[in-house]
Amino acid sequence: MPSNYTIKDYSLRDADYYMDRIPEAIIEKLSTEEHKNIKDVISSALPKPSPKLIDVRFVINLLFARYFFVLLIGKDRYKKRIKVQDIAAPHHTRPLTKIAHRIIALLLFFAINLLVSGFIVLFVYVTLSFLGIHLFSNYLNTALRC
């Protein structure tokens, strides 16, 4: 009898979780080596996360829909193992499209970097002003009086 527990977070599911979902009658018919091979196949089919330079995820809940935004920038280490006979027609990306994607990724990287840097500078400035340390007090006073 398959197990009744369910893990909602897909990243926490492993080969043992999926093996527990197989009916006990089928598991009993398998030899030890067959059981091990099926478990190996399941674990190799599960995606392995790789660290990214930028990993931004957020959800926008509207009254009529829910939108998930995911921005990942980094090296893709997940290589799909596809047999030659399974491929109908290979997908080729034009060189101009590849260059455009790289330029957009760099622009997004720089924009997010600038945004984070701006917030850090603003936070430091406000903190120093709150503590009574005014970095631009004379300059701003003379510039505003003109």
N, C-alpha and C positions, 0 to 999 in steps of 0.2 A: 504494500500500500504506500503510495507516495506521501511524502511529508506534507503537512498542512501549513507550515509556516511560510510566510512570504516576506522577502526583503524588498522594501520599496525603493531603496537607493541602489541603482544598478551597478554602481562602482564597487559596492560591497559584495556583490554576488561572485562566487568563485565556482570552481569545478565541482566541489563537494555539494554546493547548493543544488546544482543541476542534476548531479547524480542522485541526490535524495528525491528528486521529482520523478524518477523512473520507477514504475511499479515493481514491487518486491518480487513478484513472480518472474519477471524478466531478469532481474539482477541475480536471482538464484540459479538461473540457467547458464549464466556466464562463468567462464573459468576465471582464475585469478589474473591471468595474462590479458584476457579479453577485457576484463573490468579495468585493468590498468591502462590498456590502449584507448578505451573509450574516454576515460578520465583525461588522458593526455591530449586527445583530440579536442575535447571540450575546453581545456585550459589554453590550448594554442589558438582556439577560435575566439576567445575573449580578448577584447582590446586592451592593450597595455598603455596606460597614460605616459606621456613624456612631458618633461617640464618645458614651459614656453616662456619667452621673454615677456610677453604681455598676455595676461589671462583675465579678461574682463567679462563678467557674466551678470546679467540682471534681468528682472522680469517686470513687465508693465502690464498691470491688470486694468482692463477697461470694462465697462459694463457688458459689452457684447463679445469681447474676445480677450485672450491672454497671449501676450507676445513675449518670446524669449529671445534675448539678444546675447550672442556669444561672439567675442572677438579674441582670437588666438593668433599670436604672431610668434613664430619660432620654427625650428627645424622639425619637419615631420619624420619621425623615426619609425612610423608604422608602415611596414611594407606588406602589401597584399600578395599572397602567393596564389597566382592564378595559372591554371594549366593552359597550355596553348590551344587545346581543342575547345575550351570554354569561351574563348574570345571570338566574338563575331567580327568586329572591326575595331582596330585599335584607335583610341582617342588621341588625336594630336592637337596640341595647342600651338597657335601661330606664334612666332617669335615676338611680334609686336604686342600681342596680348600678354605674354609672359613679362615683357619689359614694363607694360602698363601696370600689371599687378604688383610688381616689385616697387615701382615708384609710389603707388598708392599705399603700400604697406609701410614704406619709409616715411611718407607724409603723415600717416596715422601715428607712427611711432614718435616722430618729432612733435606732433601736435599734443599727444598725451604727455610726452616728456615736458613740453613747455607749460602745459596746464598744471601738472604736478609741481613743477619748479615755481610757477607763479603763486600757487597756494602756499608753498613753504615760505617764500619770501614775504608774502602778505601776512602769514601767521607770525613770523619773526618780528616784522615791523609793528604789528598791532600789540604783540606781547611787550616789546620794548617801550612802546608809547604808553602802555598801561602801567609799566614800572617807572615811568617818568623820564625815560631816556628818549629824547626827541632827536632823531638823526637829521631831519631836514627843517628844523624849526625856523632858523633865520632865513633860509632860502625861500621857503614857501610864503613866509610873511611878507617879504619884499616883493615877491612875484605877484602876489594877490593884490597888493596895494597899488601897483602900477596901472 
